[in-house]
Amino acid sequence: MNYIVRYNDRDTSFREKKNMRLLEIKNLVIGYKKNRFTTPISFEITKGQFWAVIGHNGSGKSTLLKTILKLIPSIEGSIIFSPKVIVSYVDQKSADDHILPMRVIDAVVGGFEAGWSFMQPFLIKRSHQQAMEFLQVVQLENIAYENFWELSEGQKQRVLIARALAISPHLLFFDEPSSAMDMVAEKKLFELLQQMIISSHVSVFMISHNIPLIEQFANNVIMIDKDNHFALVGESKEVFQHKEFHSRFAKGFHLHAS
């Protein structure tokens, strides 16, 4: 359900530093074996940023995300996480067994209860209390004891975000988290992520197909097109005004007035 990386122990001084670089990508080339999907990509993510990855289906978006997380190898380039950064990754689909019953609160508790043992039973109570706090963040505390599998897709995604927040990450990765949501739920998800960025200074790296919402909420955009071995990286406004974006996406799409 969630993929978690702890690059070092927690450090509150790290979390308090503004404009701290969390991740640096240098001349990264993604692909499969020797098949290059793009030209080299370089960028860095600092605290409090919202990054979005766009591209048509099969363009290499998930390959980029999984390469950055080192789930698959890169062809060239470097991926440098800050030594003390904590990363959480929410995949497109849950990996848990749908046959097994699971309450909403149990799904969230699983985010930080991996270290529990019968020698420390007090952790059960504490983790449930913390889980309720994270459910309050995503405004789902009123359904904490309902069956997770019976929720709407929008509610499930909010639960997964609460679970991801349980480890107090600095950087959250999402692979099309709103793909099964209706338009109202999708916008609420973007609004929730923006609130988290403002209040907690976390950074978000998200794959999405919703160009209008990305234009409204994201600071930076990466456009991927493996068929043409092309990648475009920059601030949202710059990418959306670029001729390469307009040649692929912009029919019927208009930027908001600044």
Contacts in CASP RR format, 6 or more apart in sequence:
PFRMAT RR
TARGET T0000
AUTHOR 0000-0000-0000
METHOD contacts of the structure
MODEL  1
MNYIVRYNDRDTSFREKKNMRLLEIKNLVIGYKKNRFTTPISFEITKGQF
WAVIGHNGSGKSTLLKTILKLIPSIEGSIIFSPKVIVSYVDQKSADDHIL
PMRVIDAVVGGFEAGWSFMQPFLIKRSHQQAMEFLQVVQLENIAYENFWE
LSEGQKQRVLIARALAISPHLLFFDEPSSAMDMVAEKKLFELLQQMIISS
HVSVFMISHNIPLIEQFANNVIMIDKDNHFALVGESKEVFQHKEFHSRFA
KGFHLHAS
1 90 0 8 1.000
1 91 0 8 1.000
1 94 0 8 1.000
1 95 0 8 1.000
1 96 0 8 1.000
1 107 0 8 1.000
1 160 0 8 1.000
1 163 0 8 1.000
2 88 0 8 1.000
2 89 0 8 1.000
2 90 0 8 1.000
2 91 0 8 1.000
2 111 0 8 1.000
2 160 0 8 1.000
2 163 0 8 1.000
2 164 0 8 1.000
3 69 0 8 1.000
3 71 0 8 1.000
3 88 0 8 1.000
3 89 0 8 1.000
3 91 0 8 1.000
4 86 0 8 1.000
4 87 0 8 1.000
4 88 0 8 1.000
4 89 0 8 1.000
4 111 0 8 1.000
4 167 0 8 1.000
4 169 0 8 1.000
5 69 0 8 1.000
5 81 0 8 1.000
5 86 0 8 1.000
5 87 0 8 1.000
5 88 0 8 1.000
5 89 0 8 1.000
6 86 0 8 1.000
6 167 0 8 1.000
7 81 0 8 1.000
7 82 0 8 1.000
7 83 0 8 1.000
7 84 0 8 1.000
7 85 0 8 1.000
7 86 0 8 1.000
7 87 0 8 1.000
8 83 0 8 1.000
8 84 0 8 1.000
8 85 0 8 1.000
9 84 0 8 1.000
10 84 0 8 1.000
10 86 0 8 1.000
10 168 0 8 1.000
11 84 0 8 1.000
14 20 0 8 1.000
14 82 0 8 1.000
14 84 0 8 1.000
14 85 0 8 1.000
14 170 0 8 1.000
15 168 0 8 1.000
15 170 0 8 1.000
15 201 0 8 1.000
17 47 0 8 1.000
18 47 0 8 1.000
18 201 0 8 1.000
19 46 0 8 1.000
19 47 0 8 1.000
20 46 0 8 1.000
20 47 0 8 1.000
20 82 0 8 1.000
21 44 0 8 1.000
21 45 0 8 1.000
21 46 0 8 1.000
21 82 0 8 1.000
22 45 0 8 1.000
22 46 0 8 1.000
22 47 0 8 1.000
22 81 0 8 1.000
22 82 0 8 1.000
22 85 0 8 1.000
22 170 0 8 1.000
22 171 0 8 1.000
22 203 0 8 1.000
23 44 0 8 1.000
23 45 0 8 1.000
23 68 0 8 1.000
23 79 0 8 1.000
23 80 0 8 1.000
23 81 0 8 1.000
23 82 0 8 1.000
23 85 0 8 1.000
23 171 0 8 1.000
24 44 0 8 1.000
24 78 0 8 1.000
24 79 0 8 1.000
24 80 0 8 1.000
25 41 0 8 1.000
25 42 0 8 1.000
25 43 0 8 1.000
25 44 0 8 1.000
25 68 0 8 1.000
25 78 0 8 1.000
25 79 0 8 1.000
25 80 0 8 1.000
26 42 0 8 1.000
26 77 0 8 1.000
26 78 0 8 1.000
26 80 0 8 1.000
27 40 0 8 1.000
27 41 0 8 1.000
27 42 0 8 1.000
27 76 0 8 1.000
27 77 0 8 1.000
27 78 0 8 1.000
28 40 0 8 1.000
28 41 0 8 1.000
28 42 0 8 1.000
28 67 0 8 1.000
28 68 0 8 1.000
28 74 0 8 1.000
28 76 0 8 1.000
28 77 0 8 1.000
28 78 0 8 1.000
28 79 0 8 1.000
29 36 0 8 1.000
29 37 0 8 1.000
29 38 0 8 1.000
29 39 0 8 1.000
29 40 0 8 1.000
29 41 0 8 1.000
29 74 0 8 1.000
29 75 0 8 1.000
29 76 0 8 1.000
29 77 0 8 1.000
30 36 0 8 1.000
30 37 0 8 1.000
30 38 0 8 1.000
30 41 0 8 1.000
30 60 0 8 1.000
30 63 0 8 1.000
30 64 0 8 1.000
30 67 0 8 1.000
30 74 0 8 1.000
30 75 0 8 1.000
31 37 0 8 1.000
31 38 0 8 1.000
31 60 0 8 1.000
31 63 0 8 1.000
31 67 0 8 1.000
31 74 0 8 1.000
31 75 0 8 1.000
31 226 0 8 1.000
32 63 0 8 1.000
34 75 0 8 1.000
36 75 0 8 1.000
36 229 0 8 1.000
37 60 0 8 1.000
37 63 0 8 1.000
37 224 0 8 1.000
37 226 0 8 1.000
37 229 0 8 1.000
38 60 0 8 1.000
38 64 0 8 1.000
38 224 0 8 1.000
38 225 0 8 1.000
38 226 0 8 1.000
38 229 0 8 1.000
38 230 0 8 1.000
38 231 0 8 1.000
39 229 0 8 1.000
39 230 0 8 1.000
39 231 0 8 1.000
40 76 0 8 1.000
40 77 0 8 1.000
41 64 0 8 1.000
41 222 0 8 1.000
41 231 0 8 1.000
41 233 0 8 1.000
42 233 0 8 1.000
43 220 0 8 1.000
43 222 0 8 1.000
43 233 0 8 1.000
43 234 0 8 1.000
45 51 0 8 1.000
45 171 0 8 1.000
45 203 0 8 1.000
45 205 0 8 1.000
46 203 0 8 1.000
47 170 0 8 1.000
47 201 0 8 1.000
47 202 0 8 1.000
47 203 0 8 1.000
48 197 0 8 1.000
48 201 0 8 1.000
48 202 0 8 1.000
48 203 0 8 1.000
49 197 0 8 1.000
49 203 0 8 1.000
49 204 0 8 1.000
49 219 0 8 1.000
49 220 0 8 1.000
50 193 0 8 1.000
50 194 0 8 1.000
50 197 0 8 1.000
50 203 0 8 1.000
50 204 0 8 1.000
50 206 0 8 1.000
50 217 0 8 1.000
50 218 0 8 1.000
50 219 0 8 1.000
50 220 0 8 1.000
51 203 0 8 1.000
51 204 0 8 1.000
51 205 0 8 1.000
51 206 0 8 1.000
51 218 0 8 1.000
51 219 0 8 1.000
51 220 0 8 1.000
51 221 0 8 1.000
51 222 0 8 1.000
52 206 0 8 1.000
52 207 0 8 1.000
52 208 0 8 1.000
52 214 0 8 1.000
52 217 0 8 1.000
52 218 0 8 1.000
52 220 0 8 1.000
52 221 0 8 1.000
52 222 0 8 1.000
52 236 0 8 1.000
53 61 0 8 1.000
53 64 0 8 1.000
53 65 0 8 1.000
53 205 0 8 1.000
53 206 0 8 1.000
53 207 0 8 1.000
53 208 0 8 1.000
53 221 0 8 1.000
53 222 0 8 1.000
53 223 0 8 1.000
53 224 0 8 1.000
54 61 0 8 1.000
54 207 0 8 1.000
54 208 0 8 1.000
54 209 0 8 1.000
54 211 0 8 1.000
54 214 0 8 1.000
54 221 0 8 1.000
54 222 0 8 1.000
54 223 0 8 1.000
54 224 0 8 1.000
54 249 0 8 1.000
55 61 0 8 1.000
55 209 0 8 1.000
55 223 0 8 1.000
55 224 0 8 1.000
55 225 0 8 1.000
55 248 0 8 1.000
55 249 0 8 1.000
56 225 0 8 1.000
56 248 0 8 1.000
58 226 0 8 1.000
59 224 0 8 1.000
59 225 0 8 1.000
59 226 0 8 1.000
59 227 0 8 1.000
60 224 0 8 1.000
60 226 0 8 1.000
61 207 0 8 1.000
61 224 0 8 1.000
62 175 0 8 1.000
62 207 0 8 1.000
63 72 0 8 1.000
63 226 0 8 1.000
64 222 0 8 1.000
64 224 0 8 1.000
65 173 0 8 1.000
65 175 0 8 1.000
65 205 0 8 1.000
65 207 0 8 1.000
66 72 0 8 1.000
67 73 0 8 1.000
67 74 0 8 1.000
67 79 0 8 1.000
68 79 0 8 1.000
68 173 0 8 1.000
68 205 0 8 1.000
69 87 0 8 1.000
69 89 0 8 1.000
69 173 0 8 1.000
70 79 0 8 1.000
81 87 0 8 1.000
82 170 0 8 1.000
85 170 0 8 1.000
85 171 0 8 1.000
86 167 0 8 1.000
86 168 0 8 1.000
86 169 0 8 1.000
86 170 0 8 1.000
86 171 0 8 1.000
87 169 0 8 1.000
87 170 0 8 1.000
87 171 0 8 1.000
87 172 0 8 1.000
87 173 0 8 1.000
88 164 0 8 1.000
88 165 0 8 1.000
88 167 0 8 1.000
88 169 0 8 1.000
88 171 0 8 1.000
88 172 0 8 1.000
88 173 0 8 1.000
89 164 0 8 1.000
89 172 0 8 1.000
89 173 0 8 1.000
89 174 0 8 1.000
89 175 0 8 1.000
90 157 0 8 1.000
90 160 0 8 1.000
90 161 0 8 1.000
90 163 0 8 1.000
90 164 0 8 1.000
90 172 0 8 1.000
90 173 0 8 1.000
90 174 0 8 1.000
90 175 0 8 1.000
90 177 0 8 1.000
91 175 0 8 1.000
92 175 0 8 1.000
92 176 0 8 1.000
92 177 0 8 1.000
92 179 0 8 1.000
94 156 0 8 1.000
94 160 0 8 1.000
96 102 0 8 1.000
96 107 0 8 1.000
98 149 0 8 1.000
101 147 0 8 1.000
101 149 0 8 1.000
102 147 0 8 1.000
102 148 0 8 1.000
102 149 0 8 1.000
103 144 0 8 1.000
103 145 0 8 1.000
103 146 0 8 1.000
103 147 0 8 1.000
103 148 0 8 1.000
104 135 0 8 1.000
104 140 0 8 1.000
104 143 0 8 1.000
104 144 0 8 1.000
104 145 0 8 1.000
104 146 0 8 1.000
104 147 0 8 1.000
104 148 0 8 1.000
104 151 0 8 1.000
104 159 0 8 1.000
105 128 0 8 1.000
105 131 0 8 1.000
105 132 0 8 1.000
105 135 0 8 1.000
105 144 0 8 1.000
105 145 0 8 1.000
106 148 0 8 1.000
107 148 0 8 1.000
107 159 0 8 1.000
107 160 0 8 1.000
107 163 0 8 1.000
108 131 0 8 1.000
108 134 0 8 1.000
108 135 0 8 1.000
108 159 0 8 1.000
108 162 0 8 1.000
108 163 0 8 1.000
108 166 0 8 1.000
109 127 0 8 1.000
109 128 0 8 1.000
109 131 0 8 1.000
109 166 0 8 1.000
110 127 0 8 1.000
110 163 0 8 1.000
110 166 0 8 1.000
111 163 0 8 1.000
111 164 0 8 1.000
111 166 0 8 1.000
111 167 0 8 1.000
112 127 0 8 1.000
112 130 0 8 1.000
112 166 0 8 1.000
112 167 0 8 1.000
113 123 0 8 1.000
113 124 0 8 1.000
113 127 0 8 1.000
115 123 0 8 1.000
116 123 0 8 1.000
116 124 0 8 1.000
116 127 0 8 1.000
130 166 0 8 1.000
131 144 0 8 1.000
131 162 0 8 1.000
131 166 0 8 1.000
132 141 0 8 1.000
132 144 0 8 1.000
134 162 0 8 1.000
134 163 0 8 1.000
134 165 0 8 1.000
134 166 0 8 1.000
135 141 0 8 1.000
135 144 0 8 1.000
135 159 0 8 1.000
135 162 0 8 1.000
137 162 0 8 1.000
137 165 0 8 1.000
137 196 0 8 1.000
138 158 0 8 1.000
138 159 0 8 1.000
138 161 0 8 1.000
138 162 0 8 1.000
138 192 0 8 1.000
139 158 0 8 1.000
139 192 0 8 1.000
140 155 0 8 1.000
140 158 0 8 1.000
140 159 0 8 1.000
140 162 0 8 1.000
143 151 0 8 1.000
143 155 0 8 1.000
148 156 0 8 1.000
148 159 0 8 1.000
151 159 0 8 1.000
152 185 0 8 1.000
153 180 0 8 1.000
153 181 0 8 1.000
153 185 0 8 1.000
154 178 0 8 1.000
154 180 0 8 1.000
154 181 0 8 1.000
154 185 0 8 1.000
154 188 0 8 1.000
154 189 0 8 1.000
157 177 0 8 1.000
157 178 0 8 1.000
157 181 0 8 1.000
157 185 0 8 1.000
157 189 0 8 1.000
158 189 0 8 1.000
158 192 0 8 1.000
160 177 0 8 1.000
161 172 0 8 1.000
161 177 0 8 1.000
161 189 0 8 1.000
161 192 0 8 1.000
161 193 0 8 1.000
161 196 0 8 1.000
164 172 0 8 1.000
165 172 0 8 1.000
165 196 0 8 1.000
169 202 0 8 1.000
170 202 0 8 1.000
170 203 0 8 1.000
171 202 0 8 1.000
171 203 0 8 1.000
171 204 0 8 1.000
171 205 0 8 1.000
172 193 0 8 1.000
172 202 0 8 1.000
172 203 0 8 1.000
172 204 0 8 1.000
172 205 0 8 1.000
173 205 0 8 1.000
173 206 0 8 1.000
174 204 0 8 1.000
174 205 0 8 1.000
174 206 0 8 1.000
174 207 0 8 1.000
175 207 0 8 1.000
176 207 0 8 1.000
176 208 0 8 1.000
176 209 0 8 1.000
177 189 0 8 1.000
177 206 0 8 1.000
177 208 0 8 1.000
178 185 0 8 1.000
178 186 0 8 1.000
178 189 0 8 1.000
178 190 0 8 1.000
178 208 0 8 1.000
178 210 0 8 1.000
179 209 0 8 1.000
181 189 0 8 1.000
186 210 0 8 1.000
186 213 0 8 1.000
187 213 0 8 1.000
190 210 0 8 1.000
190 213 0 8 1.000
190 216 0 8 1.000
190 217 0 8 1.000
191 217 0 8 1.000
193 204 0 8 1.000
193 206 0 8 1.000
193 217 0 8 1.000
194 217 0 8 1.000
196 202 0 8 1.000
196 204 0 8 1.000
197 203 0 8 1.000
197 204 0 8 1.000
206 218 0 8 1.000
208 214 0 8 1.000
211 240 0 8 1.000
211 249 0 8 1.000
211 253 0 8 1.000
212 253 0 8 1.000
214 221 0 8 1.000
214 236 0 8 1.000
215 236 0 8 1.000
215 240 0 8 1.000
215 255 0 8 1.000
215 256 0 8 1.000
216 256 0 8 1.000
218 236 0 8 1.000
219 235 0 8 1.000
219 236 0 8 1.000
220 233 0 8 1.000
220 234 0 8 1.000
220 235 0 8 1.000
220 236 0 8 1.000
221 232 0 8 1.000
221 233 0 8 1.000
221 234 0 8 1.000
221 235 0 8 1.000
221 236 0 8 1.000
221 239 0 8 1.000
221 240 0 8 1.000
222 231 0 8 1.000
222 232 0 8 1.000
222 233 0 8 1.000
222 234 0 8 1.000
223 230 0 8 1.000
223 231 0 8 1.000
223 232 0 8 1.000
223 233 0 8 1.000
223 239 0 8 1.000
223 244 0 8 1.000
223 245 0 8 1.000
223 248 0 8 1.000
224 230 0 8 1.000
224 231 0 8 1.000
225 231 0 8 1.000
225 248 0 8 1.000
230 244 0 8 1.000
232 239 0 8 1.000
232 242 0 8 1.000
232 244 0 8 1.000
232 245 0 8 1.000
233 239 0 8 1.000
237 255 0 8 1.000
237 258 0 8 1.000
239 245 0 8 1.000
240 250 0 8 1.000
240 255 0 8 1.000
241 255 0 8 1.000
END
